[in-house]
Amino acid sequence: MPREFPRTRRVGEQMQRELAALIRDDIRDPRLGMASISAVEVSRDLSHAKVYVSVLGNDEKATASVDVLNNAAGFLRHKLGKLLHIRTIPVLRFHLDRSLQEGARMGALINEAIASDKHDTDEGE
């Protein structure tokens, strides 16, 4: 795995803050749900950025929200160009971040396993 470059991390963090504000204030598409930017990964040469988005709602709504954001990527990139003081603005690609749903699913499985073990030990006594 390549070593983390502090500049790419700083640019990603700044892009995350600016994109969150731009999506909240400037995107007026009714198909866009409650979306939050969970992470931004910027390539070493700052030419591409993967933007991970968490969306409240079902999978259909989440997919529609990511599609809206990918369609608005050029507009958002243009707005970022005015806000960020870097020579090249990365091409934005939005991806659905399912880590919150996976965490909740894993937590439910752990709780189920603990309850099952407790039930098994209660029967054994």
KOLDO-458353 format. One line per 8 residues: number of its first residue (from 1); their letters; for each residue x, y, z of N, C-alpha, C. Coordinates in nm, 2 decimals. Last residue first. Layout:
NUM) A) X:Y:Z:X:Y:Z:X:Y:Z; ...
# end
This chain:
125) EGEDTDHK) -2.81:-2.53:3.27:-2.80:-2.54:3.42:-2.91:-2.61:3.48; -2.86:-2.51:3.00:-2.77:-2.61:3.05:-2.76:-2.63:3.20; -3.02:-2.29:2.97:-3.08:-2.42:2.95:-2.99:-2.53:3.01; -2.83:-2.09:3.00:-2.94:-2.09:3.09:-3.01:-2.23:3.09; -2.66:-2.13:2.78:-2.61:-2.15:2.92:-2.72:-2.16:3.02; -2.84:-2.06:2.57:-2.78:-2.19:2.58:-2.73:-2.22:2.72; -2.88:-1.79:2.63:-3.00:-1.88:2.63:-2.95:-2.02:2.64; -2.63:-1.69:2.59:-2.69:-1.67:2.72:-2.80:-1.77:2.73
117) DSAIAENI) -2.60:-1.74:2.31:-2.51:-1.81:2.41:-2.57:-1.80:2.55; -2.80:-1.58:2.21:-2.81:-1.72:2.19:-2.72:-1.79:2.29; -2.70:-1.32:2.29:-2.83:-1.37:2.34:-2.85:-1.52:2.32; -2.47:-1.32:2.13:-2.46:-1.31:2.28:-2.59:-1.37:2.34; -2.58:-1.33:1.87:-2.49:-1.44:1.92:-2.48:-1.44:2.07; -2.72:-1.09:1.87:-2.79:-1.22:1.85:-2.71:-1.34:1.90; -2.51:-0.91:1.89:-2.61:-0.92:2.00:-2.69:-1.05:1.99; -2.38:-0.97:1.65:-2.31:-0.99:1.78:-2.41:-1.00:1.89
109) LAGMRAGE) -2.58:-0.89:1.47:-2.53:-1.03:1.47:-2.46:-1.06:1.60; -2.59:-0.62:1.52:-2.71:-0.70:1.54:-2.67:-0.85:1.55; -2.34:-0.54:1.44:-2.38:-0.52:1.58:-2.50:-0.61:1.62; -2.35:-0.59:1.17:-2.26:-0.67:1.25:-2.29:-0.66:1.40; -2.55:-0.40:1.10:-2.57:-0.54:1.07:-2.48:-0.63:1.16; -2.42:-0.16:1.16:-2.54:-0.20:1.23:-2.57:-0.34:1.22; -2.20:-0.18:0.98:-2.18:-0.18:1.13:-2.30:-0.21:1.21; -2.34:-0.17:0.74:-2.26:-0.29:0.77:-2.23:-0.30:0.92
101) QLSRDLHF) -2.44:0.09:0.75:-2.54:-0.03:0.75:-2.46:-0.16:0.79; -2.20:0.23:0.75:-2.29:0.24:0.86:-2.39:0.13:0.87; -2.08:0.16:0.51:-2.02:0.12:0.64:-2.11:0.13:0.76; -2.15:0.22:0.25:-2.23:0.13:0.32:-2.18:0.09:0.46; -2.14:0.48:0.05:-2.07:0.43:0.16:-2.17:0.35:0.25; -2.14:0.51:-0.30:-2.22:0.49:-0.18:-2.14:0.42:-0.07; -1.95:0.76:-0.46:-1.97:0.62:-0.43:-2.05:0.61:-0.30; -1.87:0.99:-0.71:-1.94:0.96:-0.59:-1.97:0.81:-0.58
93) RLVPITRI) -1.59:1.15:-0.83:-1.67:1.03:-0.86:-1.73:0.99:-0.72; -1.45:1.44:-0.98:-1.52:1.38:-0.87:-1.60:1.26:-0.91; -1.13:1.54:-1.06:-1.25:1.49:-1.11:-1.32:1.41:-1.00; -0.97:1.80:-0.87:-0.99:1.66:-0.90:-1.13:1.63:-0.97; -0.83:2.09:-1.00:-0.94:2.04:-0.91:-0.97:1.89:-0.96; -0.51:2.23:-0.99:-0.61:2.14:-1.06:-0.71:2.09:-0.96; -0.41:2.42:-0.80:-0.40:2.44:-0.95:-0.50:2.35:-1.02; -0.60:2.55:-0.53:-0.50:2.45:-0.58:-0.51:2.46:-0.74
85) HLLKGLKH) -0.78:2.66:-0.33:-0.67:2.73:-0.39:-0.56:2.63:-0.43; -1.13:2.63:-0.36:-1.00:2.57:-0.32:-0.89:2.65:-0.39; -1.35:2.77:-0.47:-1.32:2.77:-0.32:-1.18:2.72:-0.28; -1.36:2.74:-0.74:-1.36:2.88:-0.69:-1.33:2.88:-0.54; -1.36:2.46:-0.76:-1.25:2.54:-0.82:-1.24:2.68:-0.77; -1.60:2.40:-0.65:-1.48:2.37:-0.57:-1.36:2.45:-0.63; -1.76:2.46:-0.87:-1.78:2.54:-0.75:-1.65:2.52:-0.66; -1.67:2.26:-1.05:-1.66:2.40:-1.09:-1.67:2.49:-0.96
77) RLFGAANN) -1.76:2.04:-0.91:-1.61:2.06:-0.94:-1.59:2.20:-0.97; -2.03:2.07:-0.92:-1.96:2.07:-0.79:-1.81:2.10:-0.81; -2.07:2.04:-1.20:-2.11:2.16:-1.13:-2.04:2.18:-1.00; -1.98:1.77:-1.23:-1.92:1.88:-1.30:-1.95:2.02:-1.23; -2.16:1.63:-1.06:-2.02:1.63:-1.03:-1.95:1.75:-1.10; -2.43:1.58:-1.10:-2.39:1.72:-1.06:-2.24:1.73:-1.03; -2.43:1.31:-1.14:-2.47:1.40:-1.25:-2.43:1.54:-1.22; -2.35:1.22:-0.89:-2.26:1.20:-1.00:-2.30:1.28:-1.12
69) LVDVSATA) -2.58:1.30:-0.75:-2.45:1.36:-0.72:-2.35:1.34:-0.83; -2.77:1.13:-0.86:-2.79:1.28:-0.86:-2.65:1.35:-0.84; -2.67:0.88:-0.78:-2.68:0.92:-0.93:-2.69:1.07:-0.94; -2.69:0.90:-0.51:-2.56:0.89:-0.56:-2.56:0.93:-0.71; -2.98:0.90:-0.50:-2.90:1.02:-0.45:-2.76:1.02:-0.50; -3.04:0.65:-0.60:-3.08:0.77:-0.67:-3.01:0.89:-0.62; -2.93:0.49:-0.39:-2.87:0.48:-0.53:-2.91:0.60:-0.61; -3.09:0.57:-0.18:-2.95:0.59:-0.17:-2.89:0.59:-0.31
61) KEDNGLVS) -3.34:0.47:-0.27:-3.32:0.62:-0.24:-3.17:0.65:-0.24; -3.28:0.20:-0.27:-3.33:0.26:-0.39:-3.31:0.42:-0.38; -3.22:0.14:0.00:-3.11:0.13:-0.11:-3.15:0.20:-0.23; -3.37:0.39:0.22:-3.35:0.25:0.16:-3.25:0.26:0.05; -3.21:0.63:0.44:-3.32:0.57:0.36:-3.29:0.44:0.31; -2.94:0.85:0.42:-3.05:0.79:0.50:-3.16:0.74:0.41; -2.62:0.79:0.29:-2.76:0.84:0.26:-2.86:0.77:0.35; -2.29:0.88:0.26:-2.39:0.80:0.33:-2.52:0.87:0.31
53) VYVKAHSL) -2.03:0.87:0.01:-2.15:0.93:0.06:-2.24:0.84:0.14; -1.71:0.94:-0.09:-1.80:0.84:-0.03:-1.91:0.91:0.05; -1.54:1.02:-0.37:-1.62:1.08:-0.26:-1.72:0.97:-0.21; -1.23:1.01:-0.51:-1.35:0.92:-0.48:-1.42:0.98:-0.35; -1.08:1.21:-0.75:-1.12:1.20:-0.61:-1.24:1.11:-0.60; -0.79:1.28:-0.95:-0.92:1.21:-0.93:-0.95:1.21:-0.78; -0.56:1.44:-0.94:-0.65:1.44:-1.06:-0.78:1.38:-1.04; -0.36:1.44:-0.75:-0.48:1.53:-0.73:-0.56:1.54:-0.86
45) DRSVEVAS) -0.17:1.25:-0.75:-0.15:1.36:-0.84:-0.26:1.46:-0.84; -0.28:1.07:-0.57:-0.15:1.13:-0.54:-0.13:1.26:-0.63; -0.63:1.11:-0.53:-0.52:1.04:-0.59:-0.39:1.13:-0.56; -0.83:1.12:-0.24:-0.77:1.19:-0.35:-0.65:1.12:-0.40; -1.12:1.04:-0.09:-0.99:0.98:-0.12:-0.94:1.05:-0.25; -1.33:1.14:0.16:-1.28:1.17:0.03:-1.14:1.12:0.01; -1.62:1.04:0.35:-1.48:1.04:0.32:-1.45:1.08:0.18; -1.89:1.10:0.39:-1.82:1.03:0.49:-1.67:1.03:0.47
37) ISAMGLRP) -2.12:1.35:0.35:-1.99:1.30:0.29:-1.92:1.23:0.41; -2.47:1.27:0.35:-2.35:1.33:0.41:-2.22:1.27:0.36; -2.80:1.33:0.25:-2.67:1.28:0.22:-2.56:1.35:0.30; -3.12:1.28:0.24:-3.03:1.33:0.34:-2.89:1.26:0.32; -3.16:1.27:-0.12:-3.20:1.25:0.01:-3.11:1.32:0.11; -3.25:1.39:-0.43:-3.14:1.39:-0.33:-3.19:1.38:-0.19; -3.47:1.45:-0.57:-3.43:1.31:-0.56:-3.32:1.29:-0.46; -3.49:1.72:-0.59:-3.58:1.65:-0.49:-3.54:1.51:-0.47
29) DRIDDRIL) -3.21:1.93:-0.61:-3.28:1.81:-0.67:-3.36:1.74:-0.57; -3.04:2.14:-0.55:-3.18:2.15:-0.52:-3.26:2.04:-0.59; -2.74:2.22:-0.42:-2.81:2.11:-0.49:-2.95:2.11:-0.45; -2.64:2.42:-0.24:-2.66:2.45:-0.38:-2.73:2.34:-0.47; -2.63:2.34:0.04:-2.68:2.47:0.00:-2.71:2.49:-0.15; -2.54:2.07:0.06:-2.65:2.12:0.14:-2.71:2.25:0.09; -2.33:2.07:-0.12:-2.44:1.98:-0.14:-2.56:2.03:-0.06; -2.16:2.26:-0.01:-2.21:2.28:-0.14:-2.34:2.19:-0.17
21) AALERQMQ) -2.09:2.14:0.24:-2.16:2.27:0.24:-2.23:2.29:0.10; -1.96:1.91:0.15:-2.08:1.90:0.24:-2.16:2.03:0.24; -1.75:2.02:0.00:-1.86:1.95:-0.07:-1.98:1.93:0.02; -1.60:2.13:0.21:-1.66:2.22:0.11:-1.77:2.15:0.04; -1.52:1.90:0.36:-1.59:2.01:0.42:-1.67:2.10:0.32; -1.39:1.75:0.16:-1.50:1.70:0.23:-1.59:1.81:0.30; -1.18:1.92:0.09:-1.28:1.89:-0.01:-1.41:1.84:0.06; -1.03:1.90:0.32:-1.09:2.03:0.28:-1.20:2.01:0.18
13) EGVRRTRP) -0.96:1.63:0.31:-1.04:1.68:0.42:-1.10:1.82:0.39; -0.81:1.63:0.07:-0.93:1.55:0.08:-1.02:1.60:0.20; -0.60:1.80:0.14:-0.69:1.84:0.03:-0.82:1.76:0.04; -0.48:1.64:0.34:-0.53:1.77:0.37:-0.63:1.82:0.26; -0.41:1.41:0.19:-0.50:1.40:0.30:-0.57:1.53:0.34; -0.23:1.52:0.01:-0.35:1.46:-0.04:-0.45:1.44:0.07; -0.03:1.60:0.20:-0.10:1.70:0.12:-0.23:1.64:0.06; 0.07:1.37:0.32:-0.01:1.46:0.40:-0.09:1.56:0.31
5) FERPM) 0.03:1.06:0.18:0.09:1.19:0.16:0.00:1.29:0.23; 0.08:0.73:0.28:-0.01:0.84:0.28:0.07:0.97:0.27; 0.24:0.49:0.06:0.24:0.57:0.19:0.15:0.69:0.17; 0.06:0.22:-0.09:0.14:0.34:-0.09:0.13:0.42:0.04; 0.08:-0.12:0.00:0.00:0.00:0.00:0.09:0.12:0.00
# end
